[in-house]
C-alpha cells in the first residue's frame, strides 16, 4: 500500500485484525465488519474516535477537533497565475495530520469517474487537456464557490455510502468540514468533492458520449470539446443538471471557443499540442529575466520560482532549462 508508514502502521489484514481484537477488544461482528473495509483498502472505523488510536493521539483531542474545528484552521491569501488572490482556509498541523490520514487511508483508494482528472495520483492538468487535442470547438465552465457549495450533510452521506456507520460518517465529516462546509485548503476537500461529484460526472458523461463530445473535469473546471459546434441545447442541459445538483456556474468564467481563436483547457492551449498559452509564457519569461538581473533579491522566492520552472518544464523543456539555471544562480549568489 502506498501509505505513509507513520500513519498506516499495519501492513496486512492479519495485523489489523490482531490489533483490533487484542488491543481494542472488538468482538467478532465488529471484526467481520472491519474485514470488509480492509478488503477495500480502507481503514476500519466503527465510531470515528478509533482514528485517534490508529494515529497514537488522544481520543479527547480528536473529539475536540470535531466539536471546535475553527480552532484548528488559519486563513491566508495566495497569488494565482493571473495575479489575483484566492483566500485559503487551511488546517493547522494537528488537524492536517488527521486529514492526511483520512485522505491516504480512506479517500485515495476510492474509485472515481474517468472524467475526473484533477487531484488524483498520477493525473496532471495536461492529462485532461490531452483528451481535447485538435477538437475544433471547446466550452469551458467554472463552478462558483465549489468546495463551500458542498455542505457537511452531503459529506456525511458520502462517508455512509463508503460503508461507514452514521456515527462514524458524522465524525469523519466533522474532521473534514468547517462551518458546515468543505474548506478550500483542507487536503481532504478535493478528494471528497471528486467522490461526491461522481454521479453528476456520470450523468454528464453519458450525455456527452451520445453526442460524441469529450468531457473532463479538473475540480471546479468543466471542459467540453467536439469537432462540431457546441449547441445551445447541450449547454442548457449541462447548466440544468449542475443547478439541480446544488452547484452554480460562474458566468464570468464561462468561455466558448471555436476554430478562429486559441483553444484552452484548464489554462493550457490545446490546438496542435498541449502547451502553456503564449501570453503566460511571456510573463514568465519577463519574471525570470528580472530575477537574472538581481538574484540576491529573490532568495525568499527561490522555492516558488523552482516550482514555476518545473511547471514550465512539463510543456516547454528548452525554456525551462534557462529558468532552472536562473534559479540555480540564486543559490550560488547566496554562497558568494
N, C-alpha and C positions, 0 to 999 in steps of 0.2 A: 504494500500500500504506500502511496506517495503522501504520507502524513509526516508532520513534524514529530520527531521521536519524543520530544519532551511533552508533547500534547497527546500523543497516542501511545501509551506505554505498553500495550499488549498486542503483540504481532499476530496472534492466532485466536480463533474462536475458542479453542480449549482454554487458553489462559484467561480470556474474558469470562467464560463461564465459571472457571475456578475462582476467580476474584469475586464475581457477583454472588456465588454460593457461599464461600467461606468467609469473605470479608464483609459483605453487605447483608448476608443472610437471606438472599432471595429464595423463595420456595420454587417448587417445580413448575407451577403455572407461570410465574414470572420469568423463570429461566427459559421456558419454551417460547415465550414472547420475545425474550432477548435474542434467541437464536434467529428468529425471523428478521430482526433488524441486522444482525451480523452477517447473515447470508446476502443482504443487500448492501453490505459495506457501510452501514450506518451504525452509529453508536446507540446502544440500548438505553433509553431514558423512559422511565415509567411515570415519574412525578415532576421531574425538572431539576430538583436540587442535587440529583446524582452527579451532575456535571461538575459541581464543586469538588466532589470526592475524586472524580476522574482527573481533575486538574491539581488536586492536592491543596485546595484552598478551603476556607471556612464556608459551610453552607449558609451561615448567617450573612456573610459578606455578599454572596451571590444573590441571596434573597433581598438584601438591601438594594442591590443594583436594580432588581425588578421593580421595587416599590419607589425608588428615587433615582430614576435614570438621568435626570437633569444634572445631578451632582457629578456625573461621570463623562460629561461632554465639554468641549470647548469649541468656540466659533471663531472663524477667521476667513479672510478672503484670499483667493488665489487668482493669478492672472491667466486669462485664456489666451489662445493663439491670436485672437483678433484684438488683443489689447484691453478688452473689458475684464471685469472681475466677477467671479462667482463665489457666493458665500457657502462655506463648507462648515458643517457641524460634525466634528469628528470625536470619536470616543477617546477617553484618556487610557493610559496604559493598561490598567487592570481590566476594564470592560473590553478594550480592544483585544486583549489576550483571549478572553472568553469568546468573543465574536469570531476570532480567527479559528478557534476550536470548532465552533458550530459550522463555520464555513468549510473547513477541511474535512470534518468527520460526519457532517450531515448533508450539507448543500452541494459540495463539489461532486460527490458520486452520483447525483441525480441525473436522470436523462432529461435533456432539453430538446426543444424543437430545432430542426435543422436550419430554420430561418434565423435563429438567434445566433449572431456571430460576435457579440460583444461580451467581455468579461467572462470568458471561458478559457480554460487552459488549452493552449495550442492554437488559439484563434487570435487574429490581429485585424485591424480595420482593413488591411489590404486583402485579406481572405474574402471578406464580404464584398468589397469593391470589385474584386476579380470576376465575380459572377455577372457583373453588369457590363463587362467589357464589350465594346462595339455595338451595344444596343443604341439605337438612334434617339429614343425618347426616354427620359428619366423624370420621375416625380419623387421629390423628397419632402417628407413632412417631419415635424418635430413635435413631440408631446409636451405640453405645458406642465411644469411642476411634476415631473414624472414620479420621483420617489415619494414626495409628500402626498401624491394622489392615492397612494396605497395605504389604507388605514390598517390599524392593528388587528381589527376583526378579520380582515382578509388574510393577514399574515398567520393568525391563529388557525384559520381554516386550512391554510396551506400546510402547516405542520400536521394537522389532523389527517389531511389527505396523504401525507407521507407515512401514516400509520401510528402516529403518537396519540396518546390519550388526550382528552380535553384538558386535563390538568397540566400535563407536560407541554402541550401545544401552547397553552396560555402563558406558561412560564418561559418557554423558548421565545415566544413573540415579544414578551416583556423585555428580554435581553437584547432584542434586535430593533426595538422601536423607541421613539422619543416623542412625547406629546401625542401619542396615539397614531403615529405615522412612521414611515421609513425615513430615517435621516439621510441626508445627502452624502455624508462622509463615512458611514459605517461600512466595514468590509463585507458585511453580510447583505447589504441593500441590493447591490447589482445581481447577486445570485438569486435572492428571493424574488426580485422583480422578474427575472428570466423565468423562474418556475411558475410564478403566478400568471405570467403572460402567455403560458403555453397554449391554453385553449383558444385565446384570441389569435395567436400566431397560426394555429391550425385552421381556424375559420378563414382567415385571410389567405393562407397558403392554398387551401383547396379551391378558393375562388380564382386565385391568380393562375393556378395550374390549368383550369378550364379555358382561360383566356390567353394562355401562353405568355404570361407576364412573370418576370423574375422578381422575387420578393426577398429582402433581407432586412433584419432589424439589428441595429447596434445600440442597445439600451433604449433611449427615447428617440432615436433617429430611425425612421422607417423609409426604405427606398424601394421604388418600383421601376422596372425598366422593360422596354419592349421594342421590337422592330417596327411596331405600328404605334400611332398616336394613342396616348392615354386618354380615354374618353371621360366625359363629364359623369356619365352613368357610373363608371367604375369608381371615380373619386367620391361620389355621393355614397356609394356602398361602403367604402372604407371609412369615411367620416362618420357614417351612421353607426357602424359596428363598434368603432372606437368610443363614441359618445355613450352608447348603450352599455359599454363595459366599465364606465366610470372614469374614463380619461378624456382629455380635451386636447385639441390641436392648437399649437401656437401658430396663428395665421401669419405672423411676421416672419416665420422661418419656413414657410411653405414655398417650394420652388418647382416649377415645371420647365424642363429643358428639352430642346429639340436639336435638330442637326445643325442649326446655324450658330450655336453657342457652345462654350466649354461645358462639358457634362461632368458633374461631380457626384460622388457618393462618400458620405462621412468625411468631407473635406479633402478628398483625393480625386484627381482627374482620372476619368475612365474612358478616354477616347480610344487611342490605339493601345495603350497600356496603362497600368496604374502608376500614377506619379503625383508629386506634390504640385499644386497649381503654381504657375509662374509668379503671380503677384506675391504669394507667400515666400517663394524661393528668393525673390529679390529682397524682401525684408530680412530674411535670414542671412543672406549674403552681406547686406549692409551692416547687420548687427555684428557678425563675426569680423568684418573689416574694422569696425570701431574697436573691437577687443584687441585686434592685432596691433593697433596703434599704441595702446597703453595697457598691456596685460595685467600689470600690478593693480589696476583699478577694479579688476573683476575677480579677485581672489575668492570673495564670498559667493560668487555666482558660478564658480567652476563646475560644480556638480550639475547645476541646471543646464549649463552650456554643453556639458558632456552628454546629457540626456537628449538635448536638441540635435546634436551631431549624430547620435545613434539613431534617432528617428529619421533623419535625412538619409542615413546610410541604408535604410531599408529600401529606398527607392532610387537614390542617386549616389552611387558609390564614389565616383570621382570627386564630386563636390564635398562629400563627407570627409574624404581623406584630408582635404585642406582644413576643414573645421576641426578635425581631431588634432592636427598639427598646431593649430592656434590654441586649442585648449591645453595642449602639452606645453606651450610656451608660457602659459600662466603658471604652471608648476615650476618650470625652470626659472622664471623671473623671481619667484619667492625664495629660491635657493641661492641666487647670486648675491 
